[in-house]
Amino acid sequence: MAKAKYRYNKHTLSYDKIELTFKDKVFKSSIYVGLGLVIGVIIYGLAYTYIDSPKEKQLKRDNAHLQTQFVILNKKLEQFSKVLDDVQHRDDNIYRVIFEAEPIPSEIRKAGFGGVNKYKELEGYNNSELIINTAEKLDKLHKQLYIQSKSFDEVFEMAKKKEEMLASLPAIQPVQNEDLTRMASGYGYRMHPILKYNKFHAGMDFTADRGTPIYATGSGTVIQADAASSGYGKHIRIDHRYGYVTLYAHMSKMNVKVGQKVKRGDVIGYVGNSGLSAGPHCHYEVRKNGNPVNPVNFYYNDLTAEEYAKMIELSNAPMQSLD
């Protein structure tokens, strides 16, 4: 490019050199500078919009990685939720059934959330829906685990009480009767040996020699030990709790006192013939909530299935009672 510019002069028929003033030079320079700035701004804007900086590229990689981790976490939460559902099902339909407890209502199990939007601060981000969904799952899982933990605490307490209950309930025969030859009369209407009329027999009679030990059939507290004039002669009543009371009558001697704690298998007295009795035997009763029930249903610790079937057959035979 030429450093000097010329203009043709038609009067002199020659070229005159164009001399630029300082003002012209400044103006011309300003145009070049302005044009350069405009082009620079356009290039910068395009680069800023479409070309990521190294830091932005790193942030995008980090965000993509975090999003992937959120997806994996959600899948794991779904797996945990399925495992917890199985635990809850077994808790309601097995453990609580065993211990005769009501299942936990589903509306409590599901642990719904309502009212104030507790995830408002998580809104407004590109992945807000994913983040809020994960937070909700975590909160629900946390609450359900808390409820299940409390339920297991209750089941544990029920198990301890069930153990006490099983130890307390009548479960053996009041006298040793391995060969089942001592069962003299069963539960139900029987001919009374002394009064000579058909009378309801509220227990079972076990024949044995005078002085044969009589055992507590379950753990409990002695609430009566006397010789009241009811026809029972010397007799003992044991409160086993849970609504159960057992009675042992016609003893020759009592081995316990009122208020004494006894365990299943403890000797509480000895076979005799006191009271209204036709011969030495132990009259044994089981009462539930004050009402007599058939004692034959309470020998499960003593008998095999075959022996139990035989005991039922003997107890149903129309034999005369001994009291």
Sequence and secondary structure as in RCSB ss.txt:
>XXXX:A:sequence
MAKAKYRYNKHTLSYDKIELTFKDKVFKSSIYVGLGLVIGVIIYGLAYTYIDSPKEKQLKRDNAHLQTQFVILNK
KLEQFSKVLDDVQHRDDNIYRVIFEAEPIPSEIRKAGFGGVNKYKELEGYNNSELIINTAEKLDKLHKQLYIQSK
SFDEVFEMAKKKEEMLASLPAIQPVQNEDLTRMASGYGYRMHPILKYNKFHAGMDFTADRGTPIYATGSGTVIQA
DAASSGYGKHIRIDHRYGYVTLYAHMSKMNVKVGQKVKRGDVIGYVGNSGLSAGPHCHYEVRKNGNPVNPVNFYY
NDLTAEEYAKMIELSNAPMQSLD
>XXXX:A:secstr
  SS EEEETTTTEEEE    HHHHHHHHHHHHHHHHHHHHHHHHHHHHHS  HHHHHHHHHHHHHHHHHHHHHH
HHHHHHHHHHHHHHHIIIIIHHHTT     HHHHTT   SS TTGGGTTSTTHHHHHHHHHHHHHHHHHHHHHHH
HHHHHHHHHHHHHHHHHHS  S SS  TTS  EEE SEEEE TTT SEEEE SEEEE  TT EEE SS EEEEEE
E  TTTT EEEEEEEETTEEEEEEEEEEE   TT EE TT EEEEEB  SS SSSEEEEEEEETTEEE GGGG T
TT  HHHHHHHHHHHHS      
